[in-house]
Amino acid sequence: MKPAAQPCTTLASVSDFTAYFGFPPPAHPLLTVIDLGRHRKPPVSGTVWRGLYIVSLKKNLKGMLRYGHRIYDFNEGVLAFFAPGQVCMADASVDTSALEGWMLVFHPDLLLRHPLGKRIGSYGFFSYQLNEALHLSAREEGLLGALFGQLHEEHQQPIDAFSQDVLVSQIDALLSYANRFYHRQFLTRRAAEHDLLSRFEELLTGYFARDDQDQPLPTVQHFADELHVSPAYLSDMLRTLTGQTTQQHLHHALIEKAKRLLLTTSLTVNETAFQLGFEYPQYFSRLFKNKTGLTPAAFRFSAQ
């Protein structure tokens, strides 16, 4: 018998969020800033869909802390990011009795008419859901804590014609600093990330070493799943350490294998495309020319 699906609570507004978790009602209809040290609440078990942006700075959270599905001994503050549409599973076993920090919750409508509304999608950390968090030094934690404090004070002011502009500018500054610290993280966790890079390269080499007739085109999602990280995290890590995204690595390996097939087999260009997993040979020819400057046929002829 198929097990029943777990119920999922929908939190579509800031008011929904504060009511569900037992926080004070929001002072602004589209945003709230919660001082977690003053409003400690036991975790609420259950699956939740949230139509909101959430940025939380937490410390002294007692329980297992995982980063990219791996456990790290890192006791400083942890900054986590959630985007609208993401589903979260809460765990009531975590001890929040000594929790400190801040939580910013805002509705996407707050960013309408502001450039940040378009730019926020470029911040990769919002796509990580529960897989990766940003680990902060004491100095970084203090700086971001001050920004959260400014947001907290501003959002409690009476709403006027300038309120939304001021709040969005403060969020913009907070995310800009987070982006700086996020890219620093790849350098301070170099050993762990280089291990991830080595495993990615091993998987990539193994994938293209096969000559399966029905091998599909490789995807970023496939390698991210194999490495137990999100696609955005994998691409950002590779870009930081190698200067190329995951897709660029895949294209490079794909073209190198195509060259080998063109020069060492009697396969036609169309057969080569099918061998590589392309459904349409013309797409293979376009990609090959884009990456090498030659069509597959011209490349084969030039090597004779």
C-alpha positions as CSV (number, residue, x, y, z in Angstrom):
1,M,0.0,0.0,0.0
2,K,1.4,3.4,-1.0
3,P,2.2,5.5,2.1
4,A,0.2,8.7,2.6
5,A,1.8,11.9,1.5
6,Q,3.0,14.1,4.4
7,P,0.8,17.2,4.8
8,C,2.5,20.5,3.8
9,T,1.6,23.8,5.3
10,T,1.6,26.8,3.0
11,L,3.0,30.1,4.3
12,A,2.3,32.7,1.6
13,S,2.6,35.8,3.6
14,V,4.8,37.3,6.4
15,S,1.8,37.1,8.7
16,D,1.4,33.4,7.9
17,F,5.0,32.8,8.8
18,T,5.0,34.6,12.2
19,A,1.7,33.1,13.2
20,Y,2.9,29.5,12.3
21,F,6.1,29.7,14.2
22,G,4.8,31.8,17.1
23,F,6.7,35.0,16.5
24,P,5.3,38.5,17.1
25,P,3.1,39.8,14.3
26,P,5.0,41.8,11.7
27,A,5.2,45.6,12.0
28,H,5.3,45.8,8.2
29,P,3.0,43.9,5.9
30,L,5.8,42.7,3.6
31,L,8.7,42.3,6.0
32,T,9.7,41.3,9.5
33,V,13.0,41.1,11.4
34,I,13.1,38.8,14.4
35,D,15.6,38.9,17.2
36,L,16.0,35.2,17.9
37,G,17.6,35.8,21.3
38,R,14.5,37.6,22.5
39,H,12.0,35.4,20.8
40,R,13.3,31.8,21.2
41,K,10.8,29.3,20.1
42,P,10.9,25.5,20.1
43,P,11.2,24.1,16.5
44,V,7.9,23.2,14.9
45,S,7.9,19.8,13.2
46,G,6.4,19.4,9.8
47,T,6.8,20.2,6.1
48,V,6.4,23.8,5.1
49,W,6.1,25.6,1.7
50,R,7.1,29.2,2.0
51,G,6.5,31.9,-0.6
52,L,9.0,34.2,1.0
53,Y,12.6,35.2,1.1
54,I,14.3,34.3,4.4
55,V,17.8,35.1,5.6
56,S,18.7,33.8,9.1
57,L,21.8,34.4,11.2
58,K,22.0,31.7,13.9
59,K,24.4,30.8,16.6
60,N,24.3,28.5,19.7
61,L,22.0,26.2,17.9
62,K,22.4,22.8,19.6
63,G,22.3,19.9,17.3
64,M,23.9,18.3,14.2
65,L,25.1,21.0,11.7
66,R,25.5,19.8,8.1
67,Y,27.0,21.8,5.3
68,G,26.6,20.3,1.8
69,H,25.4,17.0,3.4
70,R,28.7,16.9,5.3
71,I,29.4,17.6,9.0
72,Y,31.7,20.4,10.0
73,D,33.1,21.5,13.3
74,F,32.4,25.2,12.9
75,N,31.0,27.1,16.0
76,E,30.7,30.6,14.6
77,G,27.5,32.1,13.2
78,V,25.7,30.4,10.3
79,L,23.8,32.4,7.7
80,A,21.2,30.5,5.8
81,F,19.2,31.5,2.8
82,F,15.8,30.4,1.5
83,A,13.9,31.6,-1.6
84,P,10.2,31.6,-2.4
85,G,8.8,28.3,-3.4
86,Q,11.2,26.2,-1.4
87,V,10.0,23.4,0.9
88,C,11.5,23.0,4.3
89,M,11.3,20.1,6.8
90,A,11.6,21.3,10.4
91,D,13.2,19.0,13.0
92,A,11.8,19.4,16.5
93,S,14.8,17.6,18.1
94,V,17.1,20.7,17.7
95,D,17.7,22.6,21.0
96,T,17.0,26.3,20.6
97,S,17.3,27.2,24.4
98,A,20.5,29.2,23.9
99,L,19.8,30.4,20.3
100,E,21.0,33.8,19.4
101,G,20.9,35.7,16.1
102,W,18.4,37.3,13.6
103,M,15.9,36.3,11.0
104,L,14.8,38.5,8.1
105,V,11.6,37.4,6.3
106,F,10.3,39.4,3.4
107,H,7.7,39.0,0.6
108,P,8.9,39.2,-3.1
109,D,6.5,42.1,-3.6
110,L,8.7,44.3,-1.4
111,L,11.3,44.3,-4.2
112,L,8.9,45.4,-6.9
113,R,10.0,48.6,-8.7
114,H,13.5,48.1,-7.3
115,P,16.6,46.8,-9.2
116,L,17.2,44.3,-6.5
117,G,14.0,42.5,-7.6
118,K,15.7,41.5,-10.8
119,R,19.2,41.0,-9.3
120,I,18.3,38.8,-6.4
121,G,18.0,35.8,-8.7
122,S,21.8,36.1,-9.4
123,Y,22.7,35.2,-5.8
124,G,23.4,31.5,-6.0
125,F,23.1,31.0,-2.3
126,F,19.3,31.4,-2.5
127,S,19.0,28.2,-4.5
128,Y,20.7,25.9,-1.9
129,Q,17.7,25.3,0.3
130,L,19.0,23.2,3.2
131,N,22.1,21.9,1.6
132,E,24.6,24.7,2.2
133,A,24.9,27.6,4.6
134,L,27.3,30.4,4.9
135,H,29.7,30.1,7.8
136,L,30.9,33.4,9.3
137,S,33.9,34.6,11.3
138,A,33.3,36.6,14.5
139,R,34.0,39.8,12.6
140,E,31.7,39.0,9.7
141,E,29.0,37.9,12.2
142,G,29.3,41.2,14.0
143,L,29.0,43.2,10.8
144,L,25.9,41.4,9.6
145,G,24.4,41.5,13.0
146,A,24.6,45.3,12.9
147,L,22.9,45.3,9.5
148,F,20.1,43.1,10.9
149,G,19.8,45.5,13.8
150,Q,19.4,48.5,11.5
151,L,16.7,46.6,9.5
152,H,14.9,45.7,12.8
153,E,14.8,49.3,13.9
154,E,13.7,50.7,10.5
155,H,10.9,48.1,10.0
156,Q,9.4,49.1,13.3
157,Q,9.1,52.8,12.3
158,P,5.7,54.1,11.1
159,I,5.3,53.5,7.4
160,D,5.8,56.5,5.2
161,A,6.7,57.3,1.5
162,F,10.4,56.4,2.1
163,S,9.9,53.2,4.1
164,Q,10.1,50.7,1.2
165,D,13.1,52.4,-0.4
166,V,15.1,52.4,2.9
167,L,14.2,48.8,3.7
168,V,15.2,47.5,0.3
169,S,18.5,49.5,0.3
170,Q,19.3,47.9,3.7
171,I,18.5,44.4,2.4
172,D,20.6,45.1,-0.7
173,A,23.6,46.0,1.6
174,L,23.1,42.9,3.6
175,L,23.0,40.6,0.6
176,S,26.1,42.3,-0.9
177,Y,28.1,41.6,2.2
178,A,26.7,38.0,2.3
179,N,27.8,37.5,-1.3
180,R,31.4,38.7,-0.5
181,F,31.6,36.4,2.5
182,Y,30.1,33.5,0.5
183,H,32.8,33.7,-2.1
184,R,35.4,33.9,0.7
185,Q,34.0,30.6,2.1
186,F,35.3,28.6,-0.9
187,L,38.8,29.8,0.0
188,T,38.7,29.2,3.7
189,R,37.3,25.7,3.2
190,R,39.8,24.9,0.4
191,A,40.6,21.4,1.6
192,A,36.9,20.3,1.5
193,E,36.2,22.0,-1.8
194,H,39.3,20.6,-3.5
195,D,38.2,17.2,-2.4
196,L,34.9,17.9,-4.1
197,L,36.7,19.1,-7.2
198,S,38.7,15.9,-7.3
199,R,35.6,13.8,-7.0
200,F,33.9,15.8,-9.7
201,E,36.9,15.4,-12.1
202,E,36.9,11.6,-11.3
203,L,33.2,11.3,-12.1
204,L,33.6,13.4,-15.3
205,T,36.5,11.3,-16.5
206,G,34.6,8.1,-15.8
207,Y,31.5,9.3,-17.5
208,F,33.3,10.1,-20.8
209,A,35.5,7.0,-20.7
210,R,32.4,4.9,-21.5
211,D,31.4,4.2,-25.0
212,D,27.8,3.3,-24.4
213,Q,25.6,3.6,-27.5
214,D,22.7,4.9,-25.4
215,Q,24.6,7.2,-23.1
216,P,22.6,10.4,-22.5
217,L,24.1,13.8,-22.7
218,P,25.6,14.7,-19.3
219,T,23.7,17.3,-17.2
220,V,24.8,19.5,-14.4
221,Q,22.0,18.0,-12.3
222,H,23.4,14.5,-12.8
223,F,26.8,15.4,-11.3
224,A,25.4,17.5,-8.6
225,D,23.2,14.6,-7.5
226,E,26.2,12.3,-7.6
227,L,28.2,14.7,-5.3
228,H,25.2,15.4,-3.0
229,V,25.3,19.2,-3.5
230,S,23.0,21.6,-5.4
231,P,23.7,22.5,-9.0
232,A,24.3,26.1,-8.1
233,Y,26.8,25.3,-5.4
234,L,28.7,22.9,-7.7
235,S,29.0,25.6,-10.4
236,D,30.0,28.3,-8.0
237,M,32.6,26.1,-6.4
238,L,34.1,25.1,-9.8
239,R,34.0,28.7,-11.0
240,T,35.9,29.8,-7.9
241,L,38.6,27.1,-8.1
242,T,38.9,26.6,-11.9
243,G,37.4,29.7,-13.5
244,Q,34.7,27.6,-15.3
245,T,31.2,26.6,-14.4
246,T,30.0,23.0,-14.4
247,Q,28.4,23.4,-17.8
248,Q,31.7,24.7,-19.3
249,H,33.5,21.6,-17.8
250,L,30.9,19.3,-19.4
251,H,31.2,21.0,-22.8
252,H,35.0,20.8,-22.7
253,A,34.9,17.1,-21.9
254,L,32.2,16.5,-24.5
255,I,34.2,18.2,-27.3
256,E,37.4,16.3,-26.3
257,K,35.5,13.0,-26.6
258,A,34.0,14.1,-29.9
259,K,37.5,14.9,-31.3
260,R,38.7,11.5,-30.3
261,L,35.7,9.8,-32.0
262,L,36.2,11.8,-35.1
263,L,39.9,11.0,-35.4
264,T,39.9,7.4,-34.3
265,T,36.7,5.9,-35.6
266,S,34.9,5.7,-38.9
267,L,31.7,7.0,-37.5
268,T,29.9,9.6,-39.6
269,V,29.3,13.0,-38.0
270,N,25.7,12.0,-37.4
271,E,26.7,8.7,-35.8
272,T,29.2,10.6,-33.6
273,A,26.5,12.9,-32.4
274,F,24.2,10.0,-31.5
275,Q,27.1,8.2,-29.8
276,L,27.7,11.3,-27.6
277,G,24.0,11.4,-26.7
278,F,22.7,14.2,-29.0
279,E,19.2,13.7,-30.2
280,Y,19.7,16.1,-33.1
281,P,23.1,16.0,-34.9
282,Q,22.8,19.6,-36.0
283,Y,22.9,20.7,-32.4
284,F,26.2,18.8,-32.0
285,S,27.6,20.4,-35.1
286,R,26.7,23.9,-33.8
287,L,28.2,23.3,-30.4
288,F,31.4,21.8,-31.9
289,K,31.9,24.7,-34.2
290,N,31.2,27.2,-31.4
291,K,33.8,25.6,-29.2
292,T,36.5,24.8,-31.8
293,G,35.9,27.2,-34.7
294,L,35.4,24.3,-37.1
295,T,32.6,22.0,-38.1
296,P,33.1,18.3,-37.1
297,A,33.7,17.4,-40.8
298,A,36.2,20.3,-41.2
299,F,38.0,19.2,-38.0
300,R,38.3,15.6,-39.3
301,F,39.6,16.8,-42.6
302,S,42.1,19.2,-41.1
303,A,43.7,16.4,-39.0
304,Q,44.4,14.2,-42.1
